[in-house]
Amino acid sequence: MRVRNYQLSNPDGEVSRVAEPFTADLTSEPTRRTLTVSELARQLKELFEQSFAASVYVEGELSDPKIYPSGHLWFDLKDSQSTLKCVMWKESVRAMKFQPEQGLKVVCSGRVEFYAPRGEVKFSVRSIE
């Protein structure tokens, strides 16, 4: 709570300080801006792109790895508390020197991306060690 200080004089000329609590008008609604879904998604995408502009290295355990007919590898990267959806595009999958297996502990490098049409965050993996 903010306090305003006042100086008061009594009839004898003595000055005293009095503190009076400052009260805000809480009845008026604060100014708000309403975003469309697309506007919020665009801002989230920009936030992720700026915050994770460089390659990120993430350690975890492979879960449900599957290489699709397109050649892309989709999997989850997990630890004891979290799961991250991941994709490795076919060009990078071709360069892998091992077969991805369930439960394998790995370090992945790549970029964090926000896919606006589905409102999903994914880790786009370039390499797995």
Disulfide bonds with the S-S distance in Angstrom:
none
